[in-house]
Amino acid sequence: MAGVNKVILVGNLGGDPNVLTFENGVKKATFSLATTESYKDKDGKRVDQTEWHNIVLWRTQAEIAEKYLRKGSSIYLEGKIKTRSYEQNGVKKYITEINGDSFLMLGKKDTQEGSQYQPPAVPEKVEDDFHAPEQGPTDDLPF
């Protein structure tokens, strides 16, 4: 049986993306993403529970992150969970990361410049390949 490894996160960046460019020109962006859930305890007080996720983006996604994402940016991210190991001082350590497949910028919390986020222009090919339906659905729906 085939497995499914899919993660969907909505959260805020804990810091600006750290972007590395390799010799072949490929970019890798890493950053932390905070997701917060709220609930009420037995006394009726609101309790926030925050989880921190290590995010890795590659190539075009990394370039977009480098250009537009900043600490506090709110994003919707889809990706896969990956665990890797490394050795430090003779001790094997493990790290769990989310390898992002795609993300959507939901807004910008950084107001240092006082300007609003402007999304990048849609590439012409995407616009040319997109064909909106000329008319709405023809089914009569009861609602």
DSSP file (Angstrom, degrees, kcal/mol; ACC not computed):
  #  RESIDUE AA STRUCTURE BP1 BP2  ACC     N-H-->O    O-->H-N    N-H-->O    O-->H-N    TCO  KAPPA ALPHA  PHI   PSI    X-CA   Y-CA   Z-CA
    1    1 A M              0   0    0      0, 0.0     2,-0.2     0, 0.0     0, 0.0   0.000 360.0 360.0 360.0 136.0    0.0    0.0    0.0
    2    2 A A        -     0   0    0      1,-0.1     2,-0.2     0, 0.0     0, 0.0  -0.482 360.0-137.3 -77.4 149.0    1.3    3.5   -0.9
    3    3 A G        -     0   0    0     -2,-0.2     2,-0.4     2,-0.0    -1,-0.1  -0.556   4.0-133.6-101.9 169.0    1.7    6.1    1.9
    4    4 A V        -     0   0    0     -2,-0.2     2,-0.5     2,-0.1     0, 0.0  -0.993  16.5-178.1-125.2 128.9    0.9    9.7    2.0
    5    5 A N        +     0   0    0     -2,-0.4     2,-0.4     2,-0.0    -2,-0.0  -0.831  28.1 142.8-126.3  90.5    3.3   12.3    3.3
    6    6 A K        -     0   0    0     -2,-0.5     2,-0.4    74,-0.1    74,-0.2  -0.998  25.0-172.1-137.0 132.5    1.5   15.7    3.2
    7    7 A V  E     -A   79   0A   0     72,-2.7    72,-2.2    -2,-0.4     2,-0.4  -0.973   4.2-169.0-124.2 137.1    1.7   18.6    5.6
    8    8 A I  E     +A   78   0A   0     -2,-0.4     2,-0.4    70,-0.2    70,-0.2  -0.994  15.1 175.5-124.6 123.9   -0.4   21.8    5.5
    9    9 A L  E     -A   77   0A   0     68,-2.6    68,-3.2    -2,-0.4     2,-0.4  -0.971  18.9-168.7-129.0 142.7    0.6   24.6    7.8
   10   10 A V  E     +A   76   0A   0     -2,-0.4    26,-0.3    66,-0.2     2,-0.3  -0.985  42.1 109.7-126.4 119.5   -0.7   28.1    8.3
   11   11 A G  E     -A   75   0A   0     64,-2.0    64,-2.6    -2,-0.4     2,-0.4  -0.900  59.5 -81.3-166.3-167.6    1.6   30.3   10.5
   12   12 A N  E     -AB  74  34A   0     22,-1.9    22,-3.0    -2,-0.3    62,-0.2  -0.930  41.6-107.6-122.0 141.1    4.0   33.1   10.9
   13   13 A L  E     - B   0  33A   0     60,-2.2    59,-2.2    -2,-0.4    20,-0.2  -0.419  16.3-153.0 -66.5 136.0    7.7   33.2   10.2
   14   14 A G  S    S-     0   0    0     18,-2.6     2,-0.3     1,-0.2    -1,-0.1   0.594  76.5  -7.8 -83.9 -12.5    9.9   33.3   13.3
   15   15 A G  S    S-     0   0    0     17,-0.5    -1,-0.2    55,-0.1    57,-0.1  -0.969  92.1 -66.4-168.9 168.4   12.7   35.1   11.4
   16   16 A D        -     0   0    0     -2,-0.3    54,-0.1     1,-0.1    16,-0.1  -0.353  66.4 -92.5 -62.2 146.5   13.8   36.2    7.9
   17   17 A P        -     0   0    0      0, 0.0     2,-0.7     0, 0.0    14,-0.2  -0.353  31.0-136.2 -61.3 140.1   14.6   33.4    5.6
   18   18 A N  E     -C   30   0A   0     12,-3.1    12,-2.0    -3,-0.1     2,-0.5  -0.899  27.0-163.6 -96.6 115.1   18.2   32.2    5.5
   19   19 A V  E     -C   29   0A   0     -2,-0.7     2,-0.4    10,-0.2    10,-0.2  -0.884  11.1-170.8-112.1 129.0   19.1   31.8    1.8
   20   20 A L  E     -C   28   0A   0      8,-2.8     8,-2.4    -2,-0.5     2,-0.5  -0.927   9.0-154.9-112.4 139.4   22.1   29.8    0.5
   21   21 A T  E     -C   27   0A   0     -2,-0.4     6,-0.2     6,-0.2     2,-0.1  -0.973  15.2-147.7-115.0 122.0   23.1   29.9   -3.2
   22   22 A F    >   -     0   0    0      4,-2.9     3,-2.5    -2,-0.5     0, 0.0  -0.338  31.5 -97.5 -84.1 167.6   25.0   26.8   -4.3
   23   23 A E  T 3  S+     0   0    0      1,-0.3    -1,-0.1     2,-0.1    -2,-0.0   0.801 124.2  55.2 -55.6 -32.8   27.7   26.8   -7.0
   24   24 A N  T 3  S-     0   0    0      2,-0.1    -1,-0.3     1,-0.1     3,-0.1   0.391 122.0-105.6 -84.3   4.9   25.2   25.6   -9.6
   25   25 A G  S <  S+     0   0    0     -3,-2.5     2,-0.2     1,-0.3    -2,-0.1   0.348  73.4 141.6  91.4  -6.5   22.9   28.5   -8.9
   26   26 A V        -     0   0    0     -5,-0.1    -4,-2.9     1,-0.0     2,-0.3  -0.504  40.0-145.7 -72.1 135.2   20.3   26.5   -6.9
   27   27 A K  E     -C   21   0A   0     -6,-0.2    32,-2.1    -2,-0.2     2,-0.4  -0.792  13.1-167.8-105.4 147.1   18.9   28.4   -3.9
   28   28 A K  E     -CD  20  58A   0     -8,-2.4    -8,-2.8    -2,-0.3     2,-0.4  -0.996   5.0-166.2-131.6 125.7   17.8   26.9   -0.6
   29   29 A A  E     -CD  19  57A   0     28,-2.7    28,-2.9    -2,-0.4     2,-0.4  -0.931   5.7-175.6-113.4 136.6   15.8   28.9    1.9
   30   30 A T  E     +CD  18  56A   0    -12,-2.0   -12,-3.1    -2,-0.4     2,-0.3  -0.981  14.1 145.9-129.4 144.4   15.3   27.9    5.6
   31   31 A F  E     - D   0  55A   0     24,-1.6    24,-3.1    -2,-0.4     2,-0.3  -0.974  43.3-104.2-163.7 165.0   13.3   29.5    8.3
   32   32 A S  E     - D   0  54A   0     -2,-0.3   -18,-2.6    22,-0.2   -17,-0.5  -0.766  28.0-158.6 -97.1 146.8   11.2   28.7   11.3
   33   33 A L  E     -BD  13  53A   0     20,-2.4    20,-2.5    -2,-0.3     2,-0.5  -0.993   5.0-149.4-127.8 128.1    7.4   28.8   11.2
   34   34 A A  E     -BD  12  52A   0    -22,-3.0   -22,-1.9    -2,-0.4     2,-0.4  -0.840  10.5-172.3 -99.6 130.0    5.1   29.2   14.2
   35   35 A T  E     - D   0  51A   0     16,-2.5    16,-2.8    -2,-0.5     2,-0.4  -0.981   9.5-161.8-117.5 134.9    1.7   27.7   14.3
   36   36 A T  E     - D   0  50A   0     -2,-0.4     2,-0.4   -26,-0.3    14,-0.2  -0.964   8.6-170.8-124.4 130.4   -0.5   28.5   17.3
   37   37 A E  E     - D   0  49A   0     12,-2.6    12,-3.2    -2,-0.4     2,-0.4  -0.912  11.6-153.9-113.0 144.7   -3.6   26.7   18.5
   38   38 A S  E     + D   0  48A   0     -2,-0.4     2,-0.3    10,-0.2    10,-0.2  -0.914  19.3 160.4-120.3 146.6   -5.9   28.1   21.2
   39   39 A Y  E     - D   0  47A   0      8,-2.1     8,-3.6    -2,-0.4     2,-0.5  -0.965  37.4-109.0-152.2 166.0   -8.2   26.4   23.7
   40   40 A K  E     - D   0  46A   0     -2,-0.3     6,-0.2     6,-0.2    -2,-0.0  -0.867  30.1-140.4-102.1 133.4   -9.9   27.2   27.0
   41   41 A D    >   -     0   0    0      4,-2.7     3,-2.1    -2,-0.5    -1,-0.0  -0.134  40.9 -82.9 -79.6-176.1   -8.7   25.5   30.1
   42   42 A K  T 3  S+     0   0    0      1,-0.3    -1,-0.1     2,-0.1    -2,-0.0   0.721 131.4  54.3 -64.2 -20.6  -11.0   24.2   32.9
   43   43 A D  T 3  S-     0   0    0      2,-0.1    -1,-0.3     0, 0.0     3,-0.1   0.408 119.8-108.7 -91.6   2.0  -11.1   27.7   34.4
   44   44 A G  S <  S+     0   0    0     -3,-2.1     2,-0.3     1,-0.3    -2,-0.1   0.537  72.6 140.8  84.5   6.6  -12.3   29.2   31.1
   45   45 A K        -     0   0    0      1,-0.1    -4,-2.7    -5,-0.0     2,-0.3  -0.635  56.8-114.0 -84.7 140.8   -9.0   31.0   30.4
   46   46 A R  E     -D   40   0A   0     -2,-0.3     2,-0.5    -6,-0.2    -6,-0.2  -0.568  31.8-166.0 -74.3 131.3   -7.6   31.0   26.9
   47   47 A V  E     -D   39   0A   0     -8,-3.6    -8,-2.1    -2,-0.3     2,-0.4  -0.982   6.1-153.3-121.6 127.0   -4.4   29.1   26.4
   48   48 A D  E     -D   38   0A   0     -2,-0.5     2,-0.5   -10,-0.2   -10,-0.2  -0.853   6.1-166.1-100.1 134.2   -2.2   29.4   23.4
   49   49 A Q  E     -D   37   0A   0    -12,-3.2   -12,-2.6    -2,-0.4     2,-0.4  -0.970   8.3-164.7-122.3 115.5    0.0   26.5   22.3
   50   50 A T  E     -D   36   0A   0     -2,-0.5     2,-0.4   -14,-0.2   -14,-0.2  -0.848   5.5-165.9-107.2 134.0    2.7   27.3   19.8
   51   51 A E  E     -D   35   0A   0    -16,-2.8   -16,-2.5    -2,-0.4     2,-0.5  -0.928  12.3-144.6-112.5 140.9    4.6   24.7   17.7
   52   52 A W  E     -D   34   0A   0     -2,-0.4     2,-0.4   -18,-0.2   -18,-0.2  -0.915  14.8-165.9-108.5 133.1    7.8   25.7   15.8
   53   53 A H  E     -D   33   0A   0    -20,-2.5   -20,-2.4    -2,-0.5     2,-0.6  -0.941  19.2-132.5-120.8 138.1    8.5   24.0   12.5
   54   54 A N  E     -D   32   0A   0     42,-0.5    44,-3.1    -2,-0.4     2,-0.4  -0.815  30.1-161.5 -89.1 118.3   11.8   24.0   10.5
   55   55 A I  E     -De  31  98A   0    -24,-3.1   -24,-1.6    -2,-0.6     2,-0.4  -0.833  11.5-170.5-108.1 139.5   10.9   24.9    6.9
   56   56 A V  E     -De  30  99A   0     42,-2.6    44,-2.6    -2,-0.4     2,-0.3  -0.997   5.1-178.0-128.2 127.6   13.1   24.2    3.8
   57   57 A L  E     -D   29   0A   0    -28,-2.9   -28,-2.7    -2,-0.4     2,-0.3  -0.944   9.3-155.9-122.6 147.5   12.3   25.6    0.3
   58   58 A W  E >>  -D   28   0A   0     42,-0.4     3,-1.2    -2,-0.3     4,-0.8  -0.849  46.8 -25.0-122.6 157.5   14.3   25.0   -2.9
   59   59 A R  H 3> S+     0   0    0    -32,-2.1     4,-2.1    -2,-0.3     3,-0.2  -0.120 127.5   8.1  51.3-121.2   14.8   26.8   -6.2
   60   60 A T  H 3> S+     0   0    0      1,-0.2     4,-2.4     2,-0.2    -1,-0.3   0.882 131.5  53.8 -61.4 -40.3   12.0   29.1   -7.3
   61   61 A Q  H <> S+     0   0    0     -3,-1.2     4,-2.3     1,-0.2    -1,-0.2   0.901 109.5  49.2 -61.2 -39.5   10.2   28.8   -4.0
   62   62 A A  H  X S+     0   0    0     -4,-0.8     4,-2.5   -35,-0.3    -2,-0.2   0.883 109.3  52.1 -66.4 -38.9   13.4   29.9   -2.2
   63   63 A E  H  X S+     0   0    0     -4,-2.1     4,-1.8     2,-0.2    -2,-0.2   0.908 111.2  46.6 -63.6 -42.6   13.9   32.8   -4.5
   64   64 A I  H  X S+     0   0    0     -4,-2.4     4,-2.6     2,-0.2     5,-0.5   0.911 112.3  50.5 -66.3 -42.2   10.3   34.1   -3.8
   65   65 A A  H  X S+     0   0    0     -4,-2.3     4,-1.9     1,-0.2    -2,-0.2   0.921 109.7  51.0 -60.7 -44.2   10.8   33.6   -0.1
   66   66 A E  H  < S+     0   0    0     -4,-2.5    -1,-0.2     1,-0.2    -2,-0.2   0.884 116.3  41.1 -60.5 -39.2   14.1   35.6   -0.2
   67   67 A K  H  < S+     0   0    0     -4,-1.8    -2,-0.2    -5,-0.2    -1,-0.2   0.866 131.3  16.6 -79.1 -37.7   12.4   38.4   -2.0
   68   68 A Y  H  < S+     0   0    0     -4,-2.6     2,-0.3    -5,-0.1    -3,-0.2   0.707  98.7  87.6-115.7 -24.9    9.1   38.7   -0.2
   69   69 A L     <  +     0   0    0     -4,-1.9     2,-0.3    -5,-0.5    39,-0.1  -0.610  44.9 165.5 -89.5 141.4    9.1   36.9    3.1
   70   70 A R    >   -     0   0    0     -2,-0.3     3,-2.6   -54,-0.1   -57,-0.3  -0.898  50.2 -61.9-139.4 167.9   10.2   38.5    6.4
   71   71 A K  T 3  S+     0   0    0     -2,-0.3   -57,-0.2     1,-0.3   -55,-0.1  -0.296 125.5  21.8 -51.7 130.7    9.9   37.8   10.1
   72   72 A G  T 3  S+     0   0    0    -59,-2.2    -1,-0.3     1,-0.3   -58,-0.1   0.239  85.8 146.1  92.0 -13.1    6.2   37.8   11.0
   73   73 A S    <   -     0   0    0     -3,-2.6   -60,-2.2    35,-0.1     2,-0.5  -0.299  45.4-133.6 -57.7 139.9    5.0   37.1    7.5
   74   74 A S  E     +AF  12 107A   0     33,-1.0    32,-2.8   -62,-0.2    33,-1.0  -0.858  33.4 171.2 -99.7 127.7    1.9   35.0    7.4
   75   75 A I  E     -AF  11 105A   0    -64,-2.6   -64,-2.0    -2,-0.5     2,-0.5  -0.947  35.4-139.2-136.8 156.6    1.9   32.0    5.0
   76   76 A Y  E     -AF  10 104A   0     28,-2.5    28,-2.9    -2,-0.3     2,-0.4  -0.973  35.5-171.9-106.4 126.6   -0.1   28.9    4.0
   77   77 A L  E     -AF   9 103A   0    -68,-3.2   -68,-2.6    -2,-0.5     2,-0.4  -0.970  17.7-167.6-129.9 137.9    2.4   26.1    3.2
   78   78 A E  E     +AF   8 102A   0     24,-2.8    23,-2.9    -2,-0.4    24,-1.9  -0.972  34.3 114.6-119.2 139.6    2.1   22.6    1.8
   79   79 A G  E     -AF   7 100A   0    -72,-2.2   -72,-2.7    -2,-0.4     2,-0.3  -0.898  53.9 -79.2-171.1-159.6    5.0   20.2    1.9
   80   80 A K  E     - F   0  99A   0     19,-1.9    19,-2.7    -2,-0.3     2,-0.4  -0.945  34.4-115.9-128.8 147.1    6.4   16.9    3.2
   81   81 A I  E     - F   0  98A   0     -2,-0.3     2,-0.4    17,-0.2    17,-0.2  -0.706  35.9-179.0 -81.8 130.3    7.9   15.8    6.5
   82   82 A K  E     - F   0  97A   0     15,-2.9    15,-3.4    -2,-0.4     2,-0.5  -0.997  12.7-162.3-131.0 136.2   11.5   14.8    6.2
   83   83 A T  E     + F   0  96A   0     -2,-0.4     2,-0.3    13,-0.2    13,-0.2  -0.975  15.4 174.6-117.0 130.8   13.8   13.6    9.0
   84   84 A R  E     - F   0  95A   0     11,-2.4    11,-2.6    -2,-0.5     2,-0.3  -0.897  16.8-141.4-130.5 162.0   17.6   13.7    8.5
   85   85 A S  E     + F   0  94A   0     -2,-0.3     2,-0.3     9,-0.2     9,-0.2  -0.875  16.8 175.0-123.4 157.0   20.5   12.9   10.7
   86   86 A Y  E     - F   0  93A   0      7,-2.4     7,-3.7    -2,-0.3     2,-0.5  -0.958  28.2-115.9-150.4 165.0   23.9   14.4   11.2
   87   87 A E  E     + F   0  92A   0     -2,-0.3     2,-0.4     5,-0.2     5,-0.2  -0.912  25.9 179.8-112.5 133.3   26.8   13.9   13.5
   88   88 A Q  E >  S- F   0  91A   0      3,-2.8     3,-1.8    -2,-0.5    -2,-0.0  -0.975  74.5 -17.9-133.4 119.0   28.1   16.5   16.0
   89   89 A N  T 3  S-     0   0    0     -2,-0.4    -1,-0.1     1,-0.3     3,-0.1   0.871 128.3 -52.8  54.0  40.1   31.0   15.9   18.3
   90   90 A G  T 3  S+     0   0    0      1,-0.2     2,-0.5     0, 0.0    -1,-0.3   0.492 116.2 115.0  78.2   2.8   30.6   12.1   17.7
   91   91 A V  E <   - F   0  88A   0     -3,-1.8    -3,-2.8     0, 0.0     2,-0.4  -0.922  65.1-131.0-110.0 128.0   26.9   12.2   18.7
   92   92 A K  E     - F   0  87A   0     -2,-0.5     2,-0.3    -5,-0.2    -5,-0.2  -0.634  30.3-173.2 -77.9 127.2   24.3   11.3   16.0
   93   93 A K  E     - F   0  86A   0     -7,-3.7    -7,-2.4    -2,-0.4     2,-0.4  -0.865  11.0-147.6-121.5 155.3   21.5   14.0   16.0
   94   94 A Y  E     - F   0  85A   0     -2,-0.3     2,-0.4    -9,-0.2    -9,-0.2  -0.921   8.9-170.3-123.0 146.9   18.2   14.1   14.2
   95   95 A I  E     - F   0  84A   0    -11,-2.6   -11,-2.4    -2,-0.4     2,-0.5  -1.000  12.2-148.0-136.9 137.2   16.2   17.0   12.8
   96   96 A T  E     + F   0  83A   0     -2,-0.4   -42,-0.5   -13,-0.2     2,-0.3  -0.906  24.9 175.7-105.4 129.8   12.7   17.0   11.4
   97   97 A E  E     - F   0  82A   0    -15,-3.4   -15,-2.9    -2,-0.5     2,-0.6  -0.870  31.5-127.5-129.2 160.2   12.0   19.5    8.7
   98   98 A I  E     -eF  55  81A   0    -44,-3.1   -42,-2.6    -2,-0.3     2,-0.9  -0.957  19.8-151.9-107.8 114.3    9.1   20.4    6.4
   99   99 A N  E     -eF  56  80A   0    -19,-2.7   -19,-1.9    -2,-0.6     2,-0.2  -0.784  22.6-136.8 -86.1 108.0   10.2   20.4    2.7
  100  100 A G  E     - F   0  79A   0    -44,-2.6   -42,-0.4    -2,-0.9   -21,-0.3  -0.448  27.3-178.8 -72.7 131.9    7.9   22.9    1.2
  101  101 A D  E    S-     0   0A   0    -23,-2.9     2,-0.3     1,-0.4   -22,-0.2   0.782  73.6 -13.1 -91.5 -37.0    6.3   22.1   -2.2
  102  102 A S  E     - F   0  78A   0    -24,-1.9   -24,-2.8     2,-0.0    -1,-0.4  -0.985  60.3-165.9-159.4 157.3    4.4   25.4   -2.4
  103  103 A F  E     - F   0  77A   0     -2,-0.3     2,-0.4   -26,-0.2   -26,-0.2  -0.986  10.5-147.5-147.6 158.9    3.3   28.3   -0.3
  104  104 A L  E     - F   0  76A   0    -28,-2.9   -28,-2.5    -2,-0.3     2,-0.5  -0.995  21.2-129.5-128.3 127.9    0.9   31.2   -0.4
  105  105 A M  E     - F   0  75A   0     -2,-0.4   -30,-0.2   -30,-0.2     3,-0.1  -0.667  21.9-174.5 -79.2 123.0    1.6   34.6    1.2
  106  106 A L  E     -     0   0A   0    -32,-2.8     2,-0.3    -2,-0.5   -31,-0.2   0.674  57.6 -46.4 -93.9 -19.4   -1.4   35.6    3.3
  107  107 A G  E     - F   0  74A   0    -33,-1.0   -33,-1.0     9,-0.0     2,-0.5  -0.964  54.8 -96.7 169.5-179.6   -0.4   39.0    4.3
  108  108 A K        +     0   0    0     -2,-0.3   -35,-0.1   -35,-0.2     9,-0.1  -0.977  21.0 179.6-131.6 121.5    2.5   41.1    5.6
  109  109 A K        +     0   0    0     -2,-0.5     2,-0.6   -39,-0.1    -1,-0.1   0.682  60.2  98.3 -88.9 -19.9    2.9   41.9    9.3
  110  110 A D        +     0   0    0      1,-0.1     3,-0.2   -40,-0.1     5,-0.1  -0.578  41.0 167.5 -73.5 114.5    6.1   43.9    8.7
  111  111 A T        +     0   0    0     -2,-0.6     3,-0.2     1,-0.1    -1,-0.1   0.077  36.8 116.6-115.1  22.5    5.2   47.6    8.5
  112  112 A Q  S    S+     0   0    0      1,-0.2    -1,-0.1     2,-0.1    -2,-0.0   0.894  88.4  34.0 -58.6 -40.2    8.7   49.1    8.8
  113  113 A E  S    S-     0   0    0     -3,-0.2    -1,-0.2     2,-0.2    -2,-0.1   0.580 104.0-130.8 -92.0  -9.8    8.3   50.6    5.3
  114  114 A G        +     0   0    0      1,-0.3     2,-0.3    -3,-0.2    -3,-0.1   0.621  65.8 123.6  72.5  12.3    4.6   51.3    5.7
  115  115 A S        -     0   0    0     -5,-0.1    -1,-0.3     1,-0.0     2,-0.2  -0.750  60.5-119.4-107.3 156.1    3.9   49.7    2.3
  116  116 A Q        -     0   0    0     -2,-0.3     2,-0.2    -3,-0.1    -5,-0.0  -0.580  36.5 -96.6 -88.0 152.4    1.6   46.8    1.5
  117  117 A Y        -     0   0    0     -2,-0.2    -1,-0.1    -9,-0.1    -9,-0.1  -0.486  34.1-159.1 -66.4 132.9    2.8   43.6   -0.1
  118  118 A Q        -     0   0    0     -2,-0.2     3,-0.1    -3,-0.0    -1,-0.0  -0.978  19.2-127.0-114.4 120.0    2.3   43.5   -3.8
  119  119 A P        -     0   0    0      0, 0.0     3,-0.1     0, 0.0     0, 0.0  -0.271  33.3 -96.6 -65.1 153.0    2.3   39.9   -5.3
  120  120 A P        -     0   0    0      0, 0.0   -56,-0.0     0, 0.0     2,-0.0  -0.298  49.3 -89.5 -66.0 154.3    4.7   39.2   -8.1
  121  121 A A        -     0   0    0      1,-0.1     3,-0.0    -3,-0.1    -3,-0.0  -0.337  43.9-109.9 -62.9 144.3    3.4   39.4  -11.6
  122  122 A V        -     0   0    0      1,-0.1    -1,-0.1    -3,-0.1     5,-0.1  -0.620  39.9-105.7 -75.0 130.5    1.9   36.2  -13.0
  123  123 A P    >>  -     0   0    0      0, 0.0     4,-1.7     0, 0.0     3,-0.5  -0.258  26.0-120.4 -57.4 145.2    4.2   34.8  -15.7
  124  124 A E  H 3> S+     0   0    0      1,-0.2     4,-2.9     2,-0.2     5,-0.2   0.865 110.2  59.3 -57.3 -39.0    2.7   35.2  -19.1
  125  125 A K  H 3> S+     0   0    0      1,-0.2     4,-2.1     2,-0.2    -1,-0.2   0.901 105.0  49.4 -59.0 -41.6    2.6   31.5  -19.9
  126  126 A V  H <> S+     0   0    0     -3,-0.5     4,-0.9     1,-0.2    -1,-0.2   0.918 112.5  47.7 -64.1 -42.7    0.4   30.9  -16.9
  127  127 A E  H >< S+     0   0    0     -4,-1.7     3,-0.6     1,-0.2    -2,-0.2   0.913 112.5  49.3 -63.8 -41.8   -2.0   33.7  -18.0
  128  128 A D  H 3< S+     0   0    0     -4,-2.9    -1,-0.2     1,-0.2    -2,-0.2   0.844 111.1  49.4 -67.4 -33.3   -2.0   32.4  -21.6
  129  129 A D  H 3< S+     0   0    0     -4,-2.1     2,-0.5    -5,-0.2    -1,-0.2   0.620  92.5  93.7 -80.4 -12.7   -2.8   28.8  -20.4
  130  130 A F    <<  -     0   0    0     -4,-0.9     2,-0.5    -3,-0.6    -4,-0.0  -0.697  51.1-178.4 -88.1 125.9   -5.6   29.9  -18.2
  131  131 A H        -     0   0    0     -2,-0.5     3,-0.1     0, 0.0    -3,-0.0  -0.939  13.8-151.8-126.0 109.7   -9.1   29.8  -19.7
  132  132 A A        -     0   0    0     -2,-0.5     2,-0.0     1,-0.1    -2,-0.0  -0.499  34.0 -96.5 -75.2 146.6  -11.9   31.0  -17.5
  133  133 A P        -     0   0    0      0, 0.0    -1,-0.1     0, 0.0     3,-0.1  -0.377  25.6-139.3 -62.8 141.5  -15.3   29.4  -18.3
  134  134 A E  S    S+     0   0    0      1,-0.1     2,-0.3    -3,-0.1    -2,-0.0   0.774  83.0  19.2 -75.5 -25.3  -17.4   31.7  -20.5
  135  135 A Q  S    S-     0   0    0      1,-0.1     3,-0.1     0, 0.0    -1,-0.1  -0.957  85.7-101.6-141.6 161.4  -20.6   31.0  -18.6
  136  136 A G        -     0   0    0     -2,-0.3    -1,-0.1     1,-0.2    -2,-0.1  -0.016  60.3 -60.0 -72.1-179.5  -21.6   29.7  -15.1
  137  137 A P        -     0   0    0      0, 0.0    -1,-0.2     0, 0.0     0, 0.0  -0.289  37.1-150.2 -63.5 148.1  -22.8   26.2  -14.3
  138  138 A T        +     0   0    0     -3,-0.1     2,-0.1     2,-0.1    -2,-0.0   0.514  62.3 107.6 -98.1  -6.9  -26.0   25.1  -16.0
  139  139 A D  S    S-     0   0    0      1,-0.1     2,-0.9     0, 0.0     0, 0.0  -0.467  70.7-129.6 -71.5 141.2  -27.2   22.8  -13.3
  140  140 A D        -     0   0    0     -2,-0.1    -1,-0.1     2,-0.0    -2,-0.1  -0.837  28.7-161.3 -89.5 109.0  -30.2   24.0  -11.2
  141  141 A L        -     0   0    0     -2,-0.9     0, 0.0     1,-0.1     0, 0.0  -0.716  19.7-134.9 -93.3 142.0  -29.0   23.5   -7.6
  142  142 A P              0   0    0      0, 0.0    -1,-0.1     0, 0.0    -2,-0.0   0.471 360.0 360.0 -75.7   0.1  -31.5   23.4   -4.8
  143  143 A F              0   0    0      0, 0.0    -3,-0.0     0, 0.0    -2,-0.0   0.373 360.0 360.0-129.9 360.0  -29.5   25.8   -2.6
